[in-house]
């Protein structure tokens, strides 16, 4: 019988997990008062708007609106379900959980992902034991010994050996009760060409596990040993847990040191990473022999702003380096390049000359991308030939054109002019042409991608039947939606509309109780959920001022431009007040603010329910007017999800929907309530 995980265990995991530490697996954070902030992992941005508040155990992006707790973050970043995220955090922070969980229904996708992870973990133990215990793996042990890799290094990086027997892993795993489907989906086995079974995907190779940023095995790379005429490395195929265009080898070991130094050293190979890290160069990751991708560069940029690229000096390495330069520049990173002596790679250089020599070479020889490209052109004799020099300058200008920042572009054009002696005007004219060309190319690429996705959607479209949903009857209709529910008589003006009280309450609380309350409300909702346009803009303005660490108060907004003074009066000067004299001055209703956070919770719940009501009405109108079956299916799915969320909100207690803040923040707000009470009581005497 399956065992349910009790709620207290879930809270134990939540309490044990350090949300800052978990988020820092993916985001470079800096302390900002009581919070931490960094670049949002959910959307592209250049200015940090992503906040993590450890006291509350939540994160919030004030740019895109994404928010949640430590479980939500793991679910979003690793693409897993709630229980899988909880188990991952429990393993990381030493909380024991029951082996099985029937607390929620799992779909096939969830079970498949769990099975893939289990198969990959099983394979890691299998490969490691064969490396350490079998005669066949002696050549692999000799190879590692030559590089100075002792048992501790082998264990740290999970190195192993895949036996040459074509079915050893497959048969052993089946005997251990592992599901054949999971082995296949993990890329560990392949179907036989004869159609009579499966065989191991990795055979007779030294194995390197590939980890995600949180340290979970998601794939393998296998290196051939000896002079066999076959591919030097083979990698796991794309799976439901592994996308090679978004993964960098060694990032799980390097991320903290990249943050500390604000720099990542990018190399090509697995052994380059391991050897450099063994000699104390820890801020290093590898592209694993593949061309760099924008997704990989975004991952690196979360941890640091500078990238030093070290590629082999052969032609393939130089081509890869040039492609990487433009991707890094487009991401807004500071790019440096380091070329090692002829015949050396990072692995061989660090083992032969040591850490000090490597750091000295890096300090003296690393160049910015512009100087490096001119330096290489001079070595190749291209800089002295007019036609070739023009090509080199065009290549450099193309790299500069990828920079998103205008000041950086102009700085590097000046730098190029100082070396090329051509003149700023000609260089800027050429740069403008290149930027226009790149813009046109990106536009065409987006159009091609859009067409590809549309074709893919049409191919995968399945018939759901002609099940037309009934129009939802809103539980409550917001005042802005009355136009859709009834039309005014001709020439008869609409009566003045009243702003939703729960929206005014949220603004009032944010004005009254300063940064802690703003942090709490801002982490639980976003401006899209506000119905009233002016209150929506008010909320957005408060968040901007909060982010910029400017004053947010009744007094500050009372002195602002229209319509803020009028809104402050409407929001704060309510009919109910402690006394008539006090109402004339500030009119704050303290009775319901005995617990301001509870007031906020009630208003938040009402805000979200009314938002979902409006959303359901709008979705039905979209469904009713849509003529494309694919669009109607998407809208139907969205309607069902909105209804599910509304039911959950309606039936759940507010204390479960919105977690309590930490005691210090609550005390701070309570003190402010007491301060206002004392003030109005003195005025009444």
C-alpha positions, 0 to 999 in steps of 0.5 A, a space after each residue: 500500500 502506498 504511503 502518504 507523506 504527512 503535511 508536517 514532513 512537507 513543512 520540515 522539508 520547506 523549513 530545512 531548504 535554504 531558498 537562497 542556496 537553491 536559487 543560487 544554483 541557477 541565479 547569481 544573487 546579491 543581498 539587497 536589504 532583507 532580500 536577495 536579488 539577481 537576473 530573473 531566470 524566467 525571462 531575459 533582462 539586463 537589470 535585476 528584478 528577481 527578488 528572493 526573501 529568505 525570511 518568507 521563503 519566497 521568490 518574486 520577479 517584479 519584471 515578469 511576475 513569476 513567484 512562489 516558494 522553494 518547491 515552485 522554483 525547483 519545479 519550474 527550473 527542473 521541470 518536475 512535479 511537486 513530489 519530485 521537487 520535494 524529494 529532491 530537496 529532502 535528499 539535499 537537506 537530509 530530511 527522510 521521507 516515506 518511500 512512496 507517495 499517494 498524496 496526489 495523482 501522478 500522470 505518465 509524464 511524471 512517472 517517466 521522468 522519475 524513472 529516467 532519473 532512477 535509471 541514470 542514477 543506477 547506471 552511475 553506480 554500475 559504471 563506477 563499480 566496473 571501473 573500480 572492480 573489473 580487470 577489463 577496466 584496468 586500461 581506464 584506471 591507467 588512463 586516470 592515474 596518468 592524469 593524477 586522478 585518485 579515488 577521491 576525484 573519481 568519486 567526486 566526479 562519478 567517473 566509471 567504465 562501461 563494459 564492452 559486453 553489449 548487454 551487461 548494463 541492460 541485463 543487470 538492470 532488468 535483474 535488479 527490477 529496473 523498467 526497460 522503458 526507463 533505460 530506453 528513455 534515458 538513452 542507456 540502451 538502444 533497440 537491436 537492429 535485428 528487432 529482438 531486444 536491446 543492447 547497451 548504448 555505451 560499451 568499452 568506454 570511460 564514462 563521465 556523468 553530466 550533472 544539472 546545476 543542482 547536481 543530479 545526473 541527467 546524461 553521460 559521455 563516454 570516451 573511447 580508450 586506445 586507438 580504435 577507429 570510432 568516435 572519441 566521445 559519444 553522448 547521451 541523446 536528447 531525453 526528457 531530462 537532458 537538453 544538451 543545448 542548455 547544459 554545461 559540464 562542471 557547472 554544478 561544481 563551478 557555480 559558487 566560484 564563478 559567483 565569487 570571481 564574477 568570471 567563468 573560464 570556458 574550456 572544451 573537454 571534460 578532463 580540462 574541467 576536472 584537471 583545472 579544478 584539481 589544481 585550484 582553478 574552480 570557476 571552470 566549465 566546459 561546452 563538452 566539444 559542442 558549439 556554444 548555444 545562447 541557452 548555455 550562455 544565459 546559464 553562465 551569465 546567471 553566475 558571472 558577467 565575464 567569460 574567458 574562453 580557452 579553445 584548442 589552437 587547431 582550426 576547429 577550436 578557433 572556429 568554435 571560439 569565434 562563434 562563441 564570441 558573438 553569442 557571449 557578446 549578444 548576451 551582454 558578457 565581457 569576453 576575453 580569450 586565451 590561447 595556450 602554447 602550441 600543442 597544449 590544452 588546459 588539461 595538459 598545461 595545468 598538469 605540466 606547469 601547475 596553478 601559478 603558471 596557468 594564472 600567470 599566463 592567463 593574467 598576461 596573455 588573455 585579451 579582449 575579443 577585438 585585440 585577439 582577432 587582430 592579433 590572430 590576423 597579424 599572425 596569419 598575415 591578413 592584417 597587412 593585405 588590404 582586402 583581407 584587412 577589410 574582411 577582418 574589420 568586418 568580422 570585428 564589426 559584426 561581433 561589436 554589432 551583437 552587443 546590446 549596449 550602445 555605449 559598449 558598441 561605441 567604446 569598441 568602435 573607438 578601440 578598433 579605430 585606434 588600431 585600424 586607423 580608418 576613421 570613426 565615421 566609416 566604421 560607424 556607417 558600416 556598423 549600422 549596415 551590419 546591425 540592420 542586416 542582423 536585425 533582418 536575419 533575426 526577424 526572418 529566423 523568428 518567422 521561420 520558427 513560428 511557421 515551424 511551430 505552427 506546422 508541428 502543431 498541425 501535425 500533432 493535432 488530435 481530434 477531441 470531438 465537437 464538445 462545445 463548453 457552456 459559457 461560464 456563469 461568473 460567481 461575481 462580475 467586476 465593474 469593468 466587465 459589466 460592459 460585456 454583460 449588458 449594454 447601456 441604453 442609447 444616450 444614457 450615461 453609465 452610473 459611476 463605477 466603484 473601485 473593488 474594495 479588495 484592490 484598494 485594501 492592498 494598495 492601502 496596506 502597501 502605503 501604510 506598512 512600508 517595505 515588509 508589507 510591499 514585499 509580502 503583497 508583491 510576492 503574492 500577486 501581480 499587476 495583471 490581476 488588478 481590475 481597476 486601471 488606475 489601481 493597477 498603475 498605482 500598484 506598478 508604481 509602488 513596485 518600481 519605487 520599492 525596487 529602486 528603494 524609494 519612499 513608499 508612503 501616504 505622504 509621498 504619494 499625496 505630494 505626487 502628480 495626478 491622479 495619485 493624491 485623489 487615489 490616496 484620498 479615496 483609498 485611505 479616507 474611508 467612511 469607517 474610522 476610529 474617531 471623527 477627528 482622526 478621520 479628518 486627518 488620516 481615517 485609517 481603520 485600525 480595527 481590521 488591522 489588528 492583524 494587517 497580514 490577515 487583512 492582506 490575505 483576505 484581499 489577496 484571495 478576493 483579488 485572485 478569485 475575481 481575476 479568474 472570474 474575468 478570465 473565464 468570461 474572456 476565455 469563453 468569448 475567445 472560444 466562441 469567436 475562434 474558428 480554428 480547432 487548434 485555438 479552441 482546444 487551447 482555450 478550452 484547456 485554459 478554461 478548465 485550468 482557470 476553473 480548477 484554480 478558482 475552486 482551489 482558491 475558494 475552498 482553501 483557507 487563506 493561511 494555506 494559500 498565503 504563508 505567514 511572514 516571519 515573526 520579525 516582519 510581523 512584529 515590525 508591522 504590529 509595532 507600526 499599528 501600535 504607533 498609529 494607535 497611540 497617535 490617534 488616541 492622543 489626538 482624541 484626548 
